[in-house]
Amino acid sequence: MERKVGTVSRGLRAPIIKEGEDLAQIVIDTVMDAAAAGEFTIQDRDILAVTESILARAQANYATTNQIAADVKAKLGGETIGVIFPILSRNRFAICLRGIAKGAKKVVLMLSYPSDEVGNHLVDIDLLDKKGINPYSDVLTQAQFEELFGKSRHTFTGMDYVNYYKDLIKEEGAEAEVIFSNNPKSILDYTKKVLTCDIHTRARSKRLLKEAGAEVVLGMDDILTASVDGSGYNDKYGLLGSNKATENSVKLFPIHCQEFVDGIQKKINVLTGKTVEVMVYGDGAFKDPVGKIWELADPIVSPGYTKGLDGTPNEVKLKYLADNEFADLKGDELKDAISEYIKNKDAELGDSMVAEGTTPRRLTDLIGSLCDLTSGSGDKGTPFIYIQGYFDNYTN
């Protein structure tokens, strides 16, 4: 009988992972047990994905606010610092901000508007037009912002992040001042020592600040790049990709991801004779149509993956073929013609018309998004994702 199912993404239930446990072996045991129970048969080019959070936990890759403060003070001097372009998140940034504030006497917090980098809105963009505010050139104090727009409230949570962040800085013993601007150079009117907290635009922000005469310019990726007073660390991403662990600590982005995925692939191959692709995934890369939040708060979707996941899809658009190349065919004749076309397609379609409209994104970004949606962020208890049929096409 003809196969009727294409790609299947499964969340695998796992035990609660604690610090210091052998996560690679737990992952392998979970997959092998699920296969033995008849859930699926392991095949070549299946994909096994592990959430970054669970790997960082097993690695005990944590840092306290005091350890963050020590690194911030050592690198930025401990006086007045500018903290610019943070995202609005209690999970992603608030605990980091506590540590940053502990390492300074005054924090000038500069927020981008109408939204942060990942789409959390401080103010509706239509209100900017109504009030005659140009977010590309206008710098606003907190008093000016609230006079124009009132207290800011997050679309989903109702949180007033402006005052939440300001109060948090004060709670840690530092003076706080809030301004609003989308030009990184605006902060230099307040201080020449700057910590830029944007994620995907950080290289540009650093460059502009240095060119404008800043004395010290660091990013979140420059804090905790090495262990401080016994802390965890991430030599490539620093504090980027961190999440709240407790009220006074964060879990950092995992390290040694490539060794982790390569090791799992090798062990599964020994056990089954099959080559399963393995990846570590964090946030998916997609945008919410209501809240307008772009999900990707991690510096990268996948910090480690096996070589079979490198590259981009090389697919043809079936509807293009049906509407153009084979517009005069129907039924089995159309199916056979399209199947034959796929079997003989070019190894690299590039900008060919038959590939137009297919998703031009990296495989790891696409698969990471699928994994993130499958595992969810709550209580599903499925930190491992097993995907089959992802590399199949209409002919399989």
C-alpha positions in Angstrom: 0.0 0.0 0.0 1.2 3.5 -0.8 2.7 5.4 2.1 0.4 8.2 3.3 2.5 9.8 6.1 5.3 12.2 5.5 7.3 14.0 8.3 6.5 13.0 11.8 7.8 14.9 14.9 7.6 13.2 18.3 8.2 14.6 21.7 10.0 11.9 23.8 9.2 11.9 27.5 12.3 11.9 29.7 13.2 11.9 33.4 13.8 15.2 35.2 17.4 16.0 34.5 19.6 17.2 37.3 23.1 18.7 37.5 26.0 16.4 36.7 23.9 13.6 35.1 25.1 11.8 32.0 22.7 13.4 29.6 24.0 11.8 26.5 23.4 8.3 27.9 19.9 9.4 29.1 19.1 10.6 25.6 20.3 7.4 24.0 18.4 5.2 26.5 15.2 7.2 26.0 15.4 6.8 22.2 16.2 3.1 22.4 13.5 2.4 24.9 10.9 4.2 22.7 12.0 2.2 19.7 11.9 -1.0 21.6 8.3 -0.2 22.8 7.3 -0.1 19.2 6.9 3.7 19.0 9.0 3.8 15.8 11.9 2.1 14.0 15.2 3.9 13.9 16.2 4.8 10.4 19.1 6.6 8.6 18.6 10.3 8.5 16.1 10.4 11.4 16.7 13.5 13.5 17.2 13.5 17.3 17.1 17.0 18.9 17.8 17.9 22.5 16.7 21.2 24.1 19.6 23.5 25.1 18.1 24.1 28.5 18.4 20.5 29.5 22.0 20.3 28.4 23.0 23.4 30.3 21.3 22.0 33.4 23.2 18.7 33.1 26.4 20.7 32.7 25.6 22.8 35.8 26.2 25.9 33.7 24.8 28.4 36.1 25.9 31.8 37.4 24.7 34.0 40.3 23.9 37.7 40.2 27.0 38.2 42.4 29.2 36.5 39.9 27.7 38.5 37.0 28.3 41.7 39.1 31.9 40.8 39.7 32.6 40.4 35.9 30.6 43.6 35.0 32.5 45.6 37.7 35.9 44.3 36.6 35.2 45.0 32.9 33.2 48.2 33.0 34.7 49.9 36.1 31.8 49.8 38.6 30.7 53.5 38.2 28.1 54.8 35.7 27.3 52.4 32.9 24.9 52.5 30.0 22.8 49.4 29.5 21.2 49.6 26.1 18.7 47.6 24.0 17.7 44.8 26.4 14.8 42.7 25.6 11.7 42.9 27.8 11.6 39.6 29.7 11.5 38.5 33.3 12.9 35.1 32.2 15.6 36.3 29.8 16.9 39.6 31.1 15.6 40.6 34.6 18.0 38.4 36.6 20.9 39.5 34.4 20.0 43.1 35.0 20.1 42.4 38.8 23.7 41.3 38.4 24.6 44.2 36.1 23.1 46.7 38.6 25.1 45.1 41.5 28.2 45.8 39.5 27.6 49.6 39.0 26.8 52.7 41.0 24.5 54.0 38.3 22.7 52.4 35.4 21.4 54.5 32.5 19.0 52.1 30.9 18.2 52.8 27.2 15.2 51.0 25.7 14.5 50.8 22.1 10.9 51.7 21.0 8.2 51.1 20.0 9.4 47.6 20.7 12.4 45.6 21.8 14.5 43.6 19.4 12.3 40.5 19.5 9.0 42.4 19.1 7.8 43.0 22.7 6.0 46.4 22.4 6.4 49.3 24.8 3.9 51.4 22.7 1.8 50.9 19.6 3.5 52.2 16.5 0.4 53.9 15.4 0.5 56.0 18.6 4.0 57.3 17.5 2.4 58.6 14.3 -0.5 60.2 16.2 1.9 62.0 18.6 4.3 63.0 15.8 7.3 61.0 17.3 10.0 59.7 15.0 11.6 56.6 16.7 14.6 56.9 14.4 15.7 60.3 15.6 13.8 61.2 18.8 15.4 60.5 22.2 12.9 60.6 25.1 13.3 60.7 28.8 11.0 58.5 30.9 9.0 61.5 31.9 8.5 62.5 28.2 7.6 58.9 27.2 5.0 58.6 29.9 3.5 62.0 29.3 3.1 61.0 25.6 2.0 57.4 26.0 1.2 56.8 29.7 2.5 53.7 31.5 3.6 50.9 29.1 1.8 47.6 29.4 3.0 44.3 27.7 0.5 42.9 25.2 0.1 39.6 26.9 1.3 39.9 30.5 0.3 43.5 31.3 3.8 44.0 32.8 5.1 47.6 33.0 8.7 46.7 32.0 9.9 50.3 32.2 9.3 50.7 35.9 9.9 47.1 36.6 13.4 47.3 35.3 14.0 50.7 36.9 12.9 49.5 40.4 14.9 46.3 40.0 18.1 48.4 39.4 17.3 50.4 42.5 16.7 47.3 44.6 20.3 46.2 43.9 21.6 49.5 45.2 22.3 51.4 42.0 20.9 54.7 40.8 18.6 54.3 37.8 17.8 56.5 34.8 15.7 55.4 31.8 15.7 56.9 28.3 14.3 55.8 25.0 16.2 55.8 21.7 17.0 53.5 18.7 20.4 55.1 18.1 23.1 53.4 20.2 25.2 56.6 20.1 22.5 58.4 22.2 23.9 56.7 25.3 27.2 58.5 25.0 25.6 61.7 26.2 25.2 60.0 29.6 28.3 57.7 29.9 31.2 56.4 27.8 31.1 52.9 29.2 28.4 50.8 27.6 27.0 47.3 27.8 24.9 46.6 24.7 22.4 43.9 25.4 20.9 43.4 21.9 21.2 39.9 20.5 21.2 39.8 16.7 22.3 43.4 16.1 25.1 43.5 18.7 28.0 43.6 16.3 26.6 46.8 14.6 25.8 48.4 18.0 29.4 47.8 19.2 30.9 49.1 16.0 28.8 52.4 16.0 29.7 53.0 19.7 33.4 52.5 19.2 33.4 54.7 16.1 31.6 57.4 18.2 34.2 57.4 20.9 33.0 55.1 23.6 35.7 54.2 26.1 34.5 50.7 26.9 32.0 48.8 24.8 30.9 45.3 25.7 28.0 43.1 24.8 26.2 40.4 26.8 28.4 38.0 24.9 31.4 39.5 26.6 30.2 38.9 30.2 31.0 35.5 31.8 33.0 34.2 28.8 35.1 32.5 31.5 34.3 31.3 35.0 34.1 34.0 37.6 34.4 32.9 41.3 33.4 29.4 40.3 30.5 30.3 38.0 29.5 28.6 34.8 30.4 30.4 31.6 30.0 30.4 27.8 33.2 31.2 25.9 31.3 32.2 22.7 28.0 33.7 23.9 28.6 34.8 27.5 25.2 35.8 29.0 23.4 35.6 25.7 20.9 32.7 25.7 20.7 32.6 29.5 17.4 32.0 31.3 16.2 32.6 34.9 17.0 29.7 37.2 16.2 31.3 40.6 15.6 34.9 41.8 19.4 35.3 42.0 20.8 33.0 39.4 20.7 32.2 35.6 21.2 29.2 33.6 23.7 29.9 30.8 23.6 28.7 27.2 25.3 25.3 27.0 28.9 24.6 26.1 30.7 21.8 24.3 27.6 21.2 22.1 29.4 19.8 19.1 31.1 17.1 21.2 27.7 16.2 22.7 25.9 15.7 19.4 28.8 13.9 17.7 29.1 11.5 20.6 25.4 10.6 20.6 25.4 10.0 16.9 28.4 7.7 17.2 26.8 5.7 20.0 23.5 5.2 18.2 25.3 4.1 15.1 27.2 1.5 17.1 23.9 0.2 18.7 21.8 0.3 15.5 24.0 0.6 12.4 21.9 3.7 11.5 23.1 7.3 11.1 20.8 9.5 13.0 21.4 13.3 12.8 21.6 15.0 16.2 21.2 18.6 17.2 20.9 20.9 20.2 18.1 23.4 19.8 17.0 26.5 21.6 14.4 29.0 20.5 12.7 28.5 17.2 12.8 31.4 14.7 9.2 32.5 14.1 7.0 35.5 14.7 3.7 35.7 16.6 1.0 37.4 14.5 -0.9 38.8 17.4 1.7 40.0 19.9 4.2 40.5 17.1 6.9 38.8 19.2 9.8 37.2 17.3 10.6 34.1 19.2 14.4 34.0 18.8 15.8 35.3 22.0 18.8 32.9 21.9 21.8 34.0 19.9 21.4 31.1 17.6 18.8 28.3 17.1 21.2 25.4 17.2 24.6 25.7 19.0 25.6 22.2 17.9 24.5 19.8 15.2 25.9 16.9 13.2 27.1 17.5 9.6 24.1 16.0 7.9 22.1 19.0 9.1 24.3 21.6 7.5 23.0 23.6 4.6 19.5 24.6 3.3 16.6 22.6 1.7 16.9 21.8 -2.0 13.2 21.4 -2.9 10.9 22.0 -5.8 7.5 23.6 -5.5 4.9 21.0 -6.3 2.2 23.6 -7.1 4.5 25.4 -9.5 5.1 22.2 -11.4 1.3 21.4 -11.4 0.4 24.8 -12.6 3.2 25.3 -15.2 5.3 22.4 -16.4 2.5 19.8 -16.2 -0.6 22.0 -16.4 -2.1 19.7 -19.0 -1.8 16.5 -16.9 -4.1 15.0 -14.2 -4.4 12.1 -11.8 -1.8 9.3 -12.0 -0.2 10.9 -15.1 0.5 14.1 -13.2 1.7 12.2 -10.1 4.1 10.2 -12.2 5.4 13.2 -14.1 6.1 15.2 -10.9 7.7 12.1 -9.2 10.1 11.7 -12.2 10.9 15.4 -12.1 11.8 15.2 -8.5 14.0 12.2 -9.0 16.0 14.0 -11.7 16.1 17.5 -10.1 19.4 19.4 -9.9 21.6 18.8 -6.9 21.5 22.6 -6.3 18.4 24.3 -7.6 19.5 27.7 -6.4 17.3 30.5 -7.9 15.5 28.2 -10.3 11.8 29.0 -10.8 10.8 25.6 -9.7 12.2 26.3 -6.3 10.7 29.8 -6.0 8.5 30.0 -2.9 10.3 27.3 -1.0 11.6 28.4 2.4 15.2 29.9 2.0 16.4 29.1 5.5 19.0 26.9 7.1 18.0 23.4 7.9 18.9 23.8 11.6 16.7 26.9 11.8 13.7 25.2 10.2 14.1 22.0 12.2 14.8 23.9 15.4 11.5 25.8 15.0 9.7 22.5 14.5 11.3 21.1 17.7 10.5 24.2 19.7 6.9 24.0 18.8 6.8 20.2 19.4 8.4 20.4 22.9 6.7 23.6 24.0 7.9 25.6 26.9 5.7 24.3 29.8 4.9 21.0 31.3 4.9 18.6 28.4 8.0 16.8 29.7 9.4 16.1 26.3 12.8 17.8 26.0 14.0 15.3 23.3 12.4 15.4 19.9 12.6 12.6 17.4 11.8 13.5 13.8 11.3 11.0 10.9 10.7 11.7 7.2 12.0 15.2 7.2 14.3 14.6 4.3 11.7 12.6 2.3 10.0 13.9 -0.7 6.9 13.1 -2.8 8.7 10.0 -4.3 9.5 8.3 -1.0 
